[in-house]
Amino acid sequence: MSPSLHPHPAATPLATGPSAHLALIRKAYEAFRDHDVEALLDVLAPDVHWVHPDGMSDYGLGGTEIGHEGVKDFLSRVPRVLGGMRLYPQEFLESGDRVVVLGLRDVTSVHGRTERLRFVHSWTVSEGRATRMEDIFDTVALRRLIES
């Protein structure tokens, strides 16, 4: 019997726990949950691209912001348009340097009306930091809530 070129399955260590990319992106959602901007910035590369649908530009919430200052500027505009938001990431999918998160968010208008809306966040990670976050969602539903 010739020796096997492949190790016995029991001899191959199993990967346990989330990958480094997944762990990093989970930290971003912890920061969102805790309203901790500094913790969020720790996850983001200094030149991060923070991307939201152009359909939200009328409210100052569309387009691409660059860098930590751009993210802070974006986050400072949100309370002018929304009364609150809670994110509930449901599923984390990883492929190479990309982590895609499917989830729900409870969004409250400045008039107190709350709706649960779906989101997809596409994150790109490089050298231990998120270099891009793209928020993909139904802009018609969010605009309708904002205007209610």
C-alpha positions as a Markdown table, in Angstrom:
| # | Residue | x | y | z |
|---|---|---|---|---|
| 1 | Met | 0.0 | 0.0 | 0.0 |
| 2 | Ser | 1.5 | 3.3 | -1.0 |
| 3 | Pro | 1.5 | 6.3 | 1.4 |
| 4 | Ser | -1.4 | 8.7 | 0.8 |
| 5 | Leu | -0.5 | 12.2 | -0.6 |
| 6 | His | -3.3 | 13.7 | 1.4 |
| 7 | Pro | -3.3 | 13.7 | 5.2 |
| 8 | His | -5.9 | 11.8 | 7.0 |
| 9 | Pro | -9.0 | 14.0 | 7.7 |
| 10 | Ala | -8.5 | 13.6 | 11.5 |
| 11 | Ala | -5.0 | 15.1 | 11.1 |
| 12 | Thr | -6.2 | 18.2 | 9.3 |
| 13 | Pro | -7.0 | 21.0 | 11.8 |
| 14 | Leu | -10.5 | 22.4 | 11.4 |
| 15 | Ala | -11.0 | 26.1 | 11.1 |
| 16 | Thr | -12.9 | 27.3 | 14.1 |
| 17 | Gly | -14.6 | 30.6 | 14.7 |
| 18 | Pro | -15.0 | 33.5 | 12.3 |
| 19 | Ser | -12.2 | 34.6 | 10.0 |
| 20 | Ala | -10.3 | 37.8 | 10.6 |
| 21 | His | -12.4 | 39.6 | 8.0 |
| 22 | Leu | -15.6 | 38.5 | 9.5 |
| 23 | Ala | -14.5 | 39.4 | 13.0 |
| 24 | Leu | -13.5 | 42.9 | 11.8 |
| 25 | Ile | -16.9 | 43.5 | 10.2 |
| 26 | Arg | -18.7 | 42.2 | 13.2 |
| 27 | Lys | -16.9 | 44.9 | 15.2 |
| 28 | Ala | -18.3 | 47.5 | 12.9 |
| 29 | Tyr | -21.9 | 46.3 | 13.8 |
| 30 | Glu | -21.0 | 46.3 | 17.5 |
| 31 | Ala | -19.9 | 50.0 | 17.0 |
| 32 | Phe | -23.1 | 50.8 | 15.2 |
| 33 | Arg | -25.2 | 49.1 | 18.0 |
| 34 | Asp | -23.3 | 51.1 | 20.7 |
| 35 | His | -23.3 | 54.4 | 18.7 |
| 36 | Asp | -19.5 | 54.4 | 19.1 |
| 37 | Val | -18.1 | 56.4 | 16.2 |
| 38 | Glu | -14.5 | 56.0 | 17.4 |
| 39 | Ala | -14.8 | 52.2 | 17.5 |
| 40 | Leu | -16.3 | 52.3 | 14.0 |
| 41 | Leu | -13.4 | 54.4 | 12.7 |
| 42 | Asp | -11.0 | 51.9 | 14.2 |
| 43 | Val | -12.4 | 49.3 | 11.8 |
| 44 | Leu | -12.2 | 51.6 | 8.8 |
| 45 | Ala | -9.1 | 52.3 | 6.8 |
| 46 | Pro | -8.1 | 56.0 | 6.8 |
| 47 | Asp | -9.1 | 56.3 | 3.1 |
| 48 | Val | -12.2 | 54.2 | 3.3 |
| 49 | His | -14.9 | 54.7 | 0.7 |
| 50 | Trp | -18.3 | 55.0 | 2.4 |
| 51 | Val | -20.9 | 54.5 | -0.4 |
| 52 | His | -24.7 | 55.0 | -0.3 |
| 53 | Pro | -27.2 | 55.0 | -3.2 |
| 54 | Asp | -27.3 | 58.2 | -5.2 |
| 55 | Gly | -31.1 | 58.1 | -4.8 |
| 56 | Met | -30.6 | 59.4 | -1.2 |
| 57 | Ser | -28.6 | 62.5 | -2.3 |
| 58 | Asp | -31.6 | 64.8 | -1.9 |
| 59 | Tyr | -31.3 | 64.2 | 1.8 |
| 60 | Gly | -27.5 | 64.5 | 2.0 |
| 61 | Leu | -27.2 | 60.7 | 2.4 |
| 62 | Gly | -26.2 | 59.6 | -1.1 |
| 63 | Gly | -23.0 | 59.2 | -2.9 |
| 64 | Thr | -19.5 | 58.3 | -1.8 |
| 65 | Glu | -17.7 | 59.8 | 1.2 |
| 66 | Ile | -13.9 | 59.3 | 1.5 |
| 67 | Gly | -11.9 | 58.8 | 4.7 |
| 68 | His | -12.7 | 59.1 | 8.4 |
| 69 | Glu | -13.8 | 62.8 | 8.1 |
| 70 | Gly | -16.2 | 61.8 | 5.3 |
| 71 | Val | -17.7 | 59.1 | 7.4 |
| 72 | Lys | -18.1 | 61.4 | 10.4 |
| 73 | Asp | -19.7 | 64.1 | 8.1 |
| 74 | Phe | -22.1 | 61.5 | 6.7 |
| 75 | Leu | -23.1 | 60.2 | 10.2 |
| 76 | Ser | -23.6 | 63.8 | 11.4 |
| 77 | Arg | -26.2 | 64.3 | 8.7 |
| 78 | Val | -28.3 | 61.3 | 9.5 |
| 79 | Pro | -30.1 | 62.8 | 12.6 |
| 80 | Arg | -31.3 | 65.7 | 10.4 |
| 81 | Val | -33.2 | 63.2 | 8.3 |
| 82 | Leu | -34.0 | 60.2 | 10.6 |
| 83 | Gly | -35.2 | 59.9 | 14.1 |
| 84 | Gly | -33.2 | 56.6 | 14.7 |
| 85 | Met | -32.0 | 53.4 | 13.2 |
| 86 | Arg | -31.1 | 50.0 | 14.6 |
| 87 | Leu | -29.2 | 47.4 | 12.4 |
| 88 | Tyr | -29.8 | 43.7 | 12.7 |
| 89 | Pro | -27.3 | 41.8 | 10.6 |
| 90 | Gln | -28.7 | 38.4 | 9.8 |
| 91 | Glu | -26.1 | 36.7 | 7.6 |
| 92 | Phe | -22.4 | 37.2 | 6.9 |
| 93 | Leu | -21.0 | 35.9 | 3.6 |
| 94 | Glu | -17.3 | 36.0 | 2.9 |
| 95 | Ser | -15.4 | 35.6 | -0.4 |
| 96 | Gly | -11.7 | 36.6 | -0.5 |
| 97 | Asp | -11.4 | 40.2 | 0.6 |
| 98 | Arg | -15.2 | 40.8 | 0.5 |
| 99 | Val | -17.8 | 40.4 | 3.3 |
| 100 | Val | -21.4 | 40.8 | 2.4 |
| 101 | Val | -23.9 | 41.3 | 5.2 |
| 102 | Leu | -27.6 | 40.7 | 4.7 |
| 103 | Gly | -29.8 | 42.2 | 7.3 |
| 104 | Leu | -32.8 | 44.2 | 8.6 |
| 105 | Arg | -32.9 | 47.7 | 10.0 |
| 106 | Asp | -35.6 | 49.4 | 12.0 |
| 107 | Val | -35.7 | 53.0 | 10.8 |
| 108 | Thr | -37.6 | 55.7 | 12.6 |
| 109 | Ser | -38.6 | 58.9 | 10.8 |
| 110 | Val | -38.2 | 62.2 | 12.6 |
| 111 | His | -42.0 | 62.1 | 13.1 |
| 112 | Gly | -41.7 | 58.8 | 15.1 |
| 113 | Arg | -42.9 | 56.3 | 12.5 |
| 114 | Thr | -40.8 | 53.1 | 12.4 |
| 115 | Glu | -40.5 | 50.5 | 9.6 |
| 116 | Arg | -38.3 | 47.4 | 9.2 |
| 117 | Leu | -36.3 | 47.5 | 6.0 |
| 118 | Arg | -33.9 | 45.1 | 4.4 |
| 119 | Phe | -30.3 | 46.0 | 3.6 |
| 120 | Val | -27.2 | 44.5 | 2.0 |
| 121 | His | -23.8 | 45.8 | 3.0 |
| 122 | Ser | -20.9 | 45.0 | 0.9 |
| 123 | Trp | -17.6 | 45.4 | 2.7 |
| 124 | Thr | -14.0 | 45.2 | 1.2 |
| 125 | Val | -11.2 | 44.4 | 3.6 |
| 126 | Ser | -7.5 | 45.0 | 3.1 |
| 127 | Glu | -4.6 | 44.8 | 5.6 |
| 128 | Gly | -6.9 | 44.4 | 8.6 |
| 129 | Arg | -9.2 | 47.4 | 7.8 |
| 130 | Ala | -12.4 | 47.9 | 5.9 |
| 131 | Thr | -11.5 | 49.9 | 2.8 |
| 132 | Arg | -15.0 | 50.1 | 1.3 |
| 133 | Met | -18.6 | 49.8 | 2.6 |
| 134 | Glu | -21.5 | 50.0 | 0.2 |
| 135 | Asp | -25.0 | 50.2 | 1.6 |
| 136 | Ile | -27.6 | 48.7 | -0.8 |
| 137 | Phe | -31.3 | 49.1 | 0.0 |
| 138 | Asp | -34.7 | 50.0 | -1.3 |
| 139 | Thr | -34.4 | 53.8 | -1.6 |
| 140 | Val | -38.1 | 54.2 | -2.5 |
| 141 | Ala | -39.2 | 52.6 | 0.8 |
| 142 | Leu | -36.7 | 54.8 | 2.8 |
| 143 | Arg | -37.7 | 58.0 | 1.0 |
| 144 | Arg | -41.4 | 57.2 | 1.6 |
| 145 | Leu | -40.6 | 56.7 | 5.4 |
| 146 | Ile | -38.6 | 60.0 | 5.5 |
| 147 | Glu | -41.4 | 61.9 | 3.9 |
| 148 | Ser | -44.2 | 60.4 | 6.1 |
